[in-house]
Amino acid sequence: MKRVLLVEDDDAAAADLARIADAAGWASTRVASIAGGRTAVARETFDLLVVDRMLPDGDGLDWVRGLRGRGPAVPVLILSALGRAANKVEGLDGGADDYLAKPFDPDEFVARARALMRRAAMPAESPDLLRLGDVEIHVKARTVHRRGQFVAVSRKEFELLRMLADHAGDVLTRSMLLDAVWNLRFDPQTNVVDVHVSRLRRKLEIDGLPNPIVTQRGEGYAFEPVDPSETRGPSQTGGPDATAARHP
């Protein structure tokens, strides 16, 4: 059973989170302060930390920065009423693995939390190979495979996929992707990110399986690894290793 630490000072919000965790099959522990969080992680091992920012003894993000200063550890999901894009960027830059604004959709919270815990459980790979679920990315060769089948991608599509994969489970805004992949400042008139994401999704598509690149409406895009053991739906035709990688 996955263990989740809830660092939340609001009693009602903490109770809601505990109910959501229980329904998802997780064991949750709640503390109401940074000091409580420090004590909890020193005494127990957790699979995920869910941290509010505005806590009685400081900004939860400052604690997260301290944790990251001691090296990679348990994944952290910031859950905060500070929900502007600048707050989210600050949180991700500060060491959080994901950032979700309040109020939030419980299903989205569970999906993001599961993605973070799934990613943390993945074995370490060669620096040249990124294996996330059923997708393999060979960094030096700049090649992509899904379920063992080669997926032809352009240079920019590869860079876009690499950026999403390096932050698997995180929601990356269009402005973040535009800056990282195209080295451009955000322009609300351009749809270059959406066009490239759409093409990349088509190329990674296999009928009957979830697409690893998902859209978070109003926020951006995220790479959510698909379990290699997951099978296709009954409507899928062709052999078990058939692929539907397509060109635009």
N, C-alpha and C positions, 0 to 999 in steps of 0.2 A: 504494500500500500504506500502510495506517495505521501510524503509529509510536507506540509505547507505552513510557513510561518506568516501570520497576518500581523503587520505592524500598523495598527489603526487605532486612533484615540477616540473616535466617535463610536459610541456603544451600538447605535442602530446600524450603522454601516458595517461594523464588525460582525454583528449578528447576521446580517444579510450575506456577507462573505462566507461566514461559517456554514450557513445553510447551502450555499452554492457549492462549496468544497465538499460537503457531506454528500450532496446529490451526485457529484462527479466521482465519488468513491475515494476521496482523499481524507487523510487525517490532518486536521488543522489545529494550530496553537496560536492563540491571540495574545499580543502584548500591546501596550498603549503608548510606548515611548521608545526613543532611541536606546536609552539605557536598558530597557526591557529586551530590546532586540539583541543588544550585545550579550546580555546574560543568556538568552535563549540559544544563540548560535554557539556559544562557548560550551553549553551543556549538551546540546543535541545536534544531530545531523538532519538537515532539511533538503528536500529536492527543489524547493522554490521559496523565494522570499517575495512577499507582496507588501510593498512599502508605500505608505502615505508620505507626502512631503511636509505638510504643515502639522508638525507634532509638538507637544508641549515643551520639549527640551531641544527643539531646533528643526532644521530642514532635513528630512529623511535622506535627501540626495547627498548631503555632506557625509552621512554615515556610509552610504553606498560607495562614495569616492574613497573613503578610508578602507573599506573592504577590498576594493579593486587595487589599492596601493600595495596590498599584501599578495597580489597575484590572483589569477582566475579562480573562481570558486563556484558556489551555488548561483544559479541564474536569478536575476532580480527583475520583477515587474513593478514599475512605479504606477501607482493608482492614485491620481490626484485631481483636485478641482482646478489646479493650475493647468489648463488645457490648451493654451495658445500654442501655435507652431513653435515659437521661440522657446517656450517651456519644454516642449518635447525634445527639441534639438539639444537643449541644455542637459536634459535628463539622459539622453542617449550618449552624448559626449562625456557625461559625468560617470559613465560606467553601467547604467541600467541596460538590460538586455531588451526591454520593451517598455513602452509608456502608453498608458490608457487613461483617458480623461474621464472624470466623473461629470454627469451620470453616465453609466455604461450599460451595454447590453450583456446580460449574464452569459448568453451563449458565446458571444465574442470573447468575453473574459476567459471562459473555459477553454475555447479553442486556442487562444494565445498562450495560456498557461501550459496547456498540453504540448504545444509546439516547443516552448522553452525547455520543458522537462525532457522531451524526446531528443532535442538537440544536445542537451547536456549529457545524455546517456550514450551518445555515439562514441565509438572508439576513436582514438587519435589516429590520424592518417599521415602519410608522407606529405611534406610541404608541397609537393608537385601534384598531389591528388586530393581533390575534394569529393568526398562521397557523402551525399545527403539524400537519404532515403534511396529511391531507385534511380537517382541521377548521379553520374560521375563526370567531374570536370577535371581535365588534365591541363594544368596551368601552363607548363612550358610548351606543350604541343598545341595549346589553345583549341582543344577538341572537346566535344560533349557527347555523352552517350546516355540514353535512357533505356533501362532494362536490357542492356547489352547492345542496343542498336545505335548506330552512329546518327547524330543529329547535325545537319549542316547549318552553321550559323555564320553570320557576317562578323566582322571585327567589332563593330559597335554592339551587336547583339551579345557577343561573348563578354565584352566588358560590362554590359548591363546585367547579364546573368551572374557574372562573378561578383558584382557589387551586391546583388540581392542574396546570393548564396553566402557571401562572407558575413551577412547580417541575417542569416536564416532565422525566421520567427519574428523578426522586427518589421515594423511597418515603416517603409521609406517613402517620404513625400516626393512629389514630382520635382520640387525645387532641389531636394537633396540629390536625386538621381541626375538631374540636369547639370548640376554643379560637378558631381563626381565623374560622370561619364563623358559629358560634352564640354566641361569646363566653361559653362555659361551660367550667368546669373538668371534667376527665374524670370521668365517672360510669359505673362498670362495669355499672350496671343499664340504661343507655339504649342503644338501638340506632338512634338517629336518624341517625347517620352511615351505617350499613349500609343503612338503608331508602332514604335519598336517593341513595346511590351506586348501589343496585340500579335505582332509577327512571331515573337518568341514563344508566346503561349500556343500559337497554332503549330509551331514546329515541335513543341514538347508534348503535344496532345496525343493521347492514346484513348480511343473510345472505351467507355466503361470505367475509366480510372479518373480520380481527381487530378486536376492540373496543379502542378507544384507552385505555380505563380498565381496568387490570388489577389483580388482587388478588395481593398478596404474602402468602401464608399466614402467619399469626401476627405479621405486621408492620404491614400497612396497605394503602394503595392508591397507584397511580402512574399518571400519564398517559404512555403510550408512543405517540408519533406514528406513524400508519400512512402509508406512502409512497403519495402520490396515484396513482402509476403501477401500484400493485399491483392485480391483477384478482381478481374473485370466482372461487370454485370452480365446477366444472361443474354443481353441483346448483342454482345460483342461477337463478331464473326472472325474466323481465322484462327491460327494456332496460338498457343499461350505466349509466344514470344514475338507475335506480330506487332509492328509499330505503325503509327499513323503520323510520323514526323512529316511535316509539309513545308513547302516553300511558299512564300507570299506571291 
